[in-house]
Amino acid sequence: MASAVDSPGAAAPPARRVLRWGNWRLALLLFVGGSAAAIATLPPSASFWVAGALGAAFAGSAVVNAWGRYRGGLLVAPALALLFVMNIFPLLWSFGLSFFSYRANRMAVPVFVGLSNYERIVTDPVVWDRLQTTALMVVLTVSLQMVAGFLMALLFAKQFPLRRYLLILVLTPMMLSFVAVGAFFRYYYEPSLGLLSQFVRLFTGEPYVLMKSVWGARAGIIFADAWMWAPFVMLLILAGLVSVPKYLYEAAAIDRAPAWRQLWSITLPYIRGLLLLAVLFRTIEAFKLFDVVFLLTEGGPGTSTETIAVYVYRLAFQYVKTSESTALSYILLFTVIVLTNLYLYFANRRGQEA
């Protein structure tokens, strides 16, 4: 009489079920644990290939598990693999590098130092000074962008002659490259031939150097960034304004409600979600402000306009403190994630209350 193991319908033994090629959970566990053990115990040249082999084994087990059952997943697998190689793997590699002592301009083998880089960054007064400068720039430039974008959206929400052509001109700044914007405003602020200096000279008779003072340099950067990105805010708000029902304004006009009352009771509640979305997008981008600052002032005068993004650049490429720059980058990434989740929390709570 055939045993239960030999019968065709019998279940596979537990050991065979665990060790089969399609067990992607076990492969993932081996990949994570084996890679961590290899990094901690083997030289970097050997640990790289061990982690790569374990990652390839995990990818193969996932493909075997999905073969014949998840055809949709297999179709997007090449795109996911490319995403992993181009985006996720560099992120994981740099994150691991932040726990080592390493400089990119030296051939020395990285040395594991644990959380020392993060401790050094968190206790560095220069980092906190750059964060304060960044926070100030973020608040001022985002506020200016929101006000200018909202006013332009109110203007373009109405029909008037040449509206389409004027709208194209207004949207032009956000289509330009950062280099073009930086070059334009460097010539605009130039003390001898710049338009700003020429205008001030009409009243004072002397050339005006905007970038020589701390607040003048900050104002120049804030105005240039707002000039470039206020049209983006305008587009978001304009999309909300054109969706407000017209009959609400007609009813308010019949009740003789003033314009400010219509704005407060009708317009703002309808576009509140898009306003918060614009604040989120522009806050995240302004927190990473680098291009305009570097092109206009390079962080000067002194370090008064050096944002945290410029400081990360200096750490990585001028001071060649590779591990510290990666640690600071991940602290900034964590900060942006926290800000995003706070926005989503308050947005969901407002939606539930409504």
Buried (B, 14 or more C-beta within 10 A) or exposed (E): EEEEEEEEEEEEEEEEEEEEEBBBEBBBEBBBEBBEEBBEEBEEEEBBEBBEBBBEBBBBBBBBBBEEEBEEBBEEBEEEEEEBEEEEEEEBEBBBBBBBBBBEEEEEEBEEBEEBBBEBBEEBEEBEBBBEBBBBBBEBBBBBBBEBBBEBBBBBBEEEEEEEEEBEEBEEBBEEEBEEBBBBBBEBBBBEEBEBBBEBBEEEEEBBBBBEEEEBBBBBBBBBBBBBBBBBBBBBBBEBBEEBEEEBBEEBEEEEBEEEEBEEEBBEEBBBBBBBBBBBBBBBBBBBBBBBBBBBBEBBEEBBBBBBBBBBBBBBEEEBBBBBBBBBBBBBEEBEEEBEEEBEEEBEEEEEEE
